[in-house]
Amino acid sequence: MAPLLLVDGDRNFGKALAIALELDGIPVVTSPDVEDALRRLARQAFGACLVDCFLPGADALFSCLAKLAGIRVFATGTYPEVLAGAARRHPWITTLQKPFAPSAIAARLAGPVRP
């Protein structure tokens, strides 16, 4: 299974989520910001990417991810209106409002991948 790229500036949240997902057998690579995520995407293939849509540059990252076939993309955030805006701009992403259970990601990883 290709790893999930977790892009979130909250180190504690990212670390806790990565541990929980890895315990469920999902390999995770964490990234603290969009610039680091873009560098990682240039060097490595990922099966999924989870992005805090409140991060500066998140829309640019979503646009980059739209060009990659076979990757599931999740937008997370605390505010429903921010998530709704991201979903309007990028209708192919899956939104997850924080807090959410790691099992919500695992269940969605089992679903179909967009072309």
TIMAR-549507 format. One line per 3 residues: number of its first residue (from 1); their letters; for each residue x, z, y of N, C-alpha, C, O, CB. Coordinates in pm, whole numbers, always signed. Each point is the difference from the previous one (the first is absolute). Glycine has a CB too. Layout:
BEGIN
NUM) A) X/Z/Y/X/Z/Y/X/Z/Y/X/Z/Y/X/Z/Y; ...
END
This chain:
BEGIN
1) MAP) +84/+0/-117/-84/+0/+117/+89/+0/+124/+93/+81/+12/-278/+41/-136; +156/-214/+217/+74/-5/+126/-37/+124/+82/-114/+47/-5/+119/-302/+4; +91/+308/+75/-28/+123/+75/-97/-21/+115/-24/-111/+46/+249/+189/-108
4) LLL) -280/+33/+107/-85/+5/+118/+88/+39/+117/+79/+95/-10/-286/-33/-125; +195/-133/+246/+73/+35/+121/-92/+86/+86/-106/-45/+42/+245/-168/-50; -98/+335/+33/-78/+97/+76/+61/+12/+139/+112/+50/+15/-177/+78/-225
7) VDG) -8/-174/+312/+50/-1/+137/-79/+101/+82/-115/-25/+36/+184/-219/-55; -8/+357/+47/-67/+106/+73/+105/+85/+70/+100/+37/-61/-293/-35/-104; +171/+28/+292/+95/+78/+77/-3/+149/-28/+91/+72/+41/-113/-242/+130
10) DRN) -80/+217/-241/-11/+142/-33/+76/+24/-130/-50/-29/-109/-177/+49/+226; +348/+34/-105/+85/+20/-119/-65/+85/-106/+10/-31/-119/+186/+9/+266; -263/+130/-107/-61/+89/-97/-112/-70/-76/-10/+12/-122/+68/+183/+266
13) FGK) -143/-269/-72/-107/-74/-65/+58/-104/-95/-41/-11/-115/-108/+47/+316; +246/-112/-151/+61/-105/-82/+64/+54/-127/-15/-56/-108/+54/-73/+315; +33/+238/-193/+68/+60/-116/-102/+52/-101/+14/-23/-120/+182/+87/+266
16) ALA) -299/+7/-98/-102/+54/-90/-75/-112/-72/-24/+8/-120/+0/+192/+269; -13/-305/-76/-72/-111/-62/+89/-74/-99/-45/-37/-108/-95/+14/+315; +266/+2/-171/+92/-68/-92/+16/+78/-130/+0/-59/-108/+121/-37/+304
19) IAL) -107/+227/-186/+13/+84/-120/-125/-12/-87/+9/-17/-121/+142/+177/+246; -268/-149/-61/-125/-8/-76/-15/-135/-68/-40/-6/-117/-66/+167/+277; +137/-269/-91/-12/-133/-59/+101/-21/-113/-32/-58/-103/-51/-30/+322
22) ELD) +204/+137/-198/+102/-14/-104/-37/+80/-125/+30/-43/-111/+144/+9/+289; -239/+148/-160/-48/+75/-116/-107/-78/-77/-18/+21/-120/+68/+193/+242; -120/-304/-52/-99/-87/-64/+63/-129/-51/-71/-90/-45/-104/+186/+194
25) GIP) +308/-106/-143/+69/-117/-54/+14/-116/+97/+34/-111/-41/-118/+180/-176; +59/-46/+345/+10/-106/+100/+131/+18/+76/+16/+99/+72/-270/-116/-50; +348/-75/-36/+125/+13/+75/-24/-20/+150/-78/-86/+39/+207/+6/-240
28) VVT) -61/+160/+282/-23/-1/+145/+133/-7/+74/+96/+67/-37/-309/+65/+7; +216/-215/+134/+111/-4/+95/-60/+39/+134/-100/-59/+42/+231/-123/-170; -73/+280/+195/-54/+45/+128/+77/-61/+116/+119/-28/-9/-193/+243/-98
31) SPD) +2/-234/+216/+57/-56/+121/-60/+75/+119/-122/+17/+6/+156/-246/-116; +48/+274/+204/-51/+81/+111/-62/-80/+115/-71/+57/+83/+242/+107/-145; -144/-295/+67/-51/-79/+112/-8/-148/-38/+45/-41/-107/+53/+206/+270
34) VED) -157/-243/-74/-24/-142/-27/+131/-78/-11/+13/-85/-88/-230/+103/+210; +314/+11/-36/+126/-74/-4/+70/+18/-135/+48/-97/-58/-25/+126/+306; -19/+93/-296/+61/+26/-131/-80/-71/-110/+58/-56/-93/+29/+279/+176
37) ALR) -218/-220/-73/-85/-66/-101/+27/-149/-4/+9/-59/-108/-184/+234/+141; +189/-238/+83/+28/-144/+3/+134/-32/-64/+13/-100/-70/-149/+81/+278; +236/+103/-185/+131/-20/-65/-13/+12/-151/+58/-79/-74/+59/+168/+277
40) RLA) -193/+10/-248/-18/+18/-145/-76/-117/-62/+34/-45/-109/-34/+293/+143; -102/-298/+36/-77/-114/-50/+86/-126/-12/-26/-84/-86/-179/+182/+190; +305/-110/-19/+89/-116/-5/+94/+7/-120/+50/-103/-46/-63/+86/+295
43) RQA) +39/+138/-300/+96/+18/-108/-62/+23/-136/+68/-18/-102/+82/+109/+269; -276/-51/-173/-58/+44/-127/-146/-42/-8/-70/-7/+101/+229/+202/-108; -204/-223/-115/-142/-33/-22/-78/+129/-26/+48/+91/-68/+14/-320/-26
46) FGA) -181/+234/+148/-88/+114/-18/-135/-48/-51/-44/-110/+33/+163/+238/+150; -183/-46/-263/-132/-33/-51/-111/+45/+93/-112/-51/-6/+203/+67/-223; -59/+81/+315/-99/+53/+94/+74/+60/+118/+118/+36/-8/-284/+10/-179
49) CLV) +93/-36/+298/+56/+61/+119/-109/+84/+65/-111/-48/+23/+275/-143/+11; -132/+314/-4/-92/+91/+66/+58/+31/+137/+112/+51/+11/-192/+50/-232; +4/-132/+327/+50/+9/+137/-91/+90/+83/-122/-18/+1/+224/-211/-21
52) DCF) -42/+325/+90/-75/+78/+98/-26/-92/+118/+94/-39/+69/+10/+263/-144; -230/-259/+99/-31/-99/+103/+19/+54/+141/-16/-74/+97/-144/-30/-254; +193/+231/+170/+27/+59/+132/+146/-18/+40/+36/+29/+115/-219/+137/-156
55) LPG) +268/-212/-50/+141/-21/+31/+17/-114/+100/-71/-101/-9/+134/+186/-218; +30/-72/+321/+31/-113/+87/+45/-119/-83/+86/+13/-87/-22/+145/+274; -123/-274/-161/+38/-121/-73/-76/-22/-129/+30/-95/-73/+189/+120/+173
58) ADA) -316/+60/-131/-73/-14/-126/-69/-136/-11/+0/-60/-108/-35/+307/+105; -23/-297/+112/-66/-131/-5/+99/-111/-34/-33/-92/-75/-134/+173/+243; +287/-73/-114/+103/-99/-32/+37/+7/-148/+22/-103/-63/+66/+117/+299
61) LFS) -81/+106/-289/+29/+16/-143/-113/-57/-84/+25/-69/-99/+110/+275/+148; -261/-180/-11/-112/-58/-73/+6/-152/+2/-28/-65/-101/-111/+266/+158; +176/-259/+57/+11/-146/+10/+109/-53/-91/-16/-105/-62/-65/+117/+297
64) CLA) +191/+59/-244/+109/-38/-92/-46/+10/-145/+28/-89/-81/+141/+168/+248; -240/+28/-199/-48/+20/-137/-103/-105/-40/-13/-32/-118/+56/+277/+144; -116/-298/+72/-101/-103/-29/+64/-125/-57/-65/-76/-71/-78/+166/+256
67) KLA) +270/-112/-155/+71/-119/-47/+54/+16/-142/+47/-97/-60/+13/+48/+295; -66/+169/-289/+54/+27/-133/-112/-5/-103/-97/+74/+9/+279/+69/+90; -168/-230/-197/-102/-11/-104/+17/+114/-101/+112/+45/-26/-120/-296/+55
70) GIR) -102/+295/-84/+3/+95/-110/+32/+143/+38/+42/+78/-86/+23/-266/-49; -83/+225/+260/+26/+138/+40/-130/+62/+49/-74/-60/+78/+315/+4/-16; -269/+176/-109/-117/+75/+48/+43/+77/+124/+107/+60/+2/-207/-40/-236
73) VFA) +16/-22/+336/+35/+65/+126/-108/+101/+36/-119/-31/+2/+246/-173/+76; -82/+327/-49/-87/+109/+38/+34/+46/+141/+118/+16/+33/-141/+56/-274; -78/-52/+322/+17/+59/+132/-55/+141/-6/-112/+22/-46/+96/-248/+164
76) TGT) +94/+321/-71/-45/+138/+2/-1/+50/+143/+65/-56/+88/+25/+95/-319; -163/+66/+253/-5/+62/+131/-103/+110/+2/-87/+9/-87/+160/-223/+193; -62/+298/-6/-89/+112/+13/-129/-36/+72/-105/+59/-25/+302/+89/+25
79) YPE) -189/-246/+90/-114/-33/+85/-77/-120/-51/+58/-108/-14/+66/+203/+207; -253/-79/-222/-80/-110/-53/-2/-123/+91/+0/-113/-48/-139/+282/-66; +138/-148/+246/-5/-113/+93/+129/-82/-3/-4/-122/+19/-152/+253/+125
82) VLA) +270/-66/-167/+127/-72/-10/+2/-81/-129/+44/-115/-1/+75/+295/+134; -165/-120/-241/-8/-72/-127/-95/-119/+8/+30/-108/-50/+20/+321/-70; -165/-194/+185/-98/-108/+14/+59/-115/+80/-22/-117/-33/-166/+282/+20
85) GAA) +264/-133/+117/+65/-105/+79/+102/-77/-82/+7/-123/+10/-41/+261/+194; +112/-67/-283/+98/-67/-86/-71/-90/-101/+47/-111/-28/+112/+305/+56; -269/-148/-83/-75/-80/-99/-62/-124/+65/-9/-105/-64/-41/+315/-66
88) RRH) +9/-200/+256/-53/-118/+71/+110/-104/+23/-22/-120/-16/-151/+265/+128; +291/-97/-75/+111/-92/+28/+62/-56/-127/+53/-111/+0/-9/+238/+208; -51/-50/-316/+62/-39/-127/-100/+26/-113/+14/+100/-72/+221/-47/+160
91) PWI) -335/-139/-105/-110/+28/-93/+40/+9/-147/-81/+44/-82/-63/-157/+244; +263/+73/-198/+43/+2/-139/+65/+133/-40/+34/+19/-117/-2/-265/+133; -13/+338/+79/+59/+130/-34/-107/+96/-51/-119/-16/+28/+298/-19/+146
94) TTL) -136/+133/-249/-87/+107/-46/+29/+123/+86/+116/+36/+18/-124/-127/-258; -95/+153/+293/+21/+117/+85/-26/+129/-78/-89/+7/-85/+25/-141/+287; +144/+234/-171/-12/+133/-59/+15/+103/+112/+107/+11/+60/-15/-91/-285
97) QKP) -197/+153/+253/+7/+101/+104/+70/+126/-53/-32/+47/-109/-179/-139/+215; +304/+144/-29/+68/+124/-35/-94/+117/+28/-73/-5/+99/+301/-97/-49; -228/+203/-130/+73/+14/-125/-72/-73/-114/-122/-14/+1/+212/+235/+78
100) FAP) -12/-266/-174/-55/-65/-118/+79/+47/-121/+113/+47/+12/-188/-251/+122; +14/+192/-249/+66/+39/-124/+91/-113/-47/-38/-117/+11/-157/+267/-74; +312/-119/+12/+87/-105/-54/-70/-85/-106/+33/-118/-17/+162/+265/+64
103) SAI) -291/-89/-116/-72/-76/-102/-78/-116/+62/-29/-98/-68/+10/+305/-71; -15/-198/+268/-69/-110/+68/+88/-124/+6/-49/-112/-10/-82/+278/+146; +260/-146/-120/+94/-112/+1/+18/-54/-140/-6/-121/-23/+124/+216/+224
106) AAR) -96/-5/-296/+22/-42/-138/-118/-83/-51/+21/-101/-68/+118/+306/+29; -260/-164/+71/-119/-74/-45/-3/-139/+62/-36/-97/-67/-90/+312/+41; +163/-227/+152/-2/-130/+67/+115/-90/-45/-12/-122/+7/-97/+231/+189
109) LAG) +218/-51/-241/+110/-81/-52/-39/-70/-129/+59/-103/-35/+104/+261/+140; -259/-105/-175/-47/-62/-124/-92/-118/+25/-29/-77/-92/+50/+298/-19; -69/-237/+235/-94/-107/+33/+70/-134/+18/+122/-11/-18/-269/+180/+126
112) PVR) +69/-272/-71/+56/-134/+16/+94/-9/+121/-16/+72/+99/-191/-163/-206; +303/+2/+97/+96/-24/+108/-46/-125/+74/-42/-98/-62/+234/+207/-67; -184/-105/+262/-36/-119/+76/+105/-108/-27/+115/+32/-29/-230/+107/+209
115) P) +76/-267/-171/+97/-107/-26/+109/-7/+104/+89/-85/-9/-269/-41/-102
END
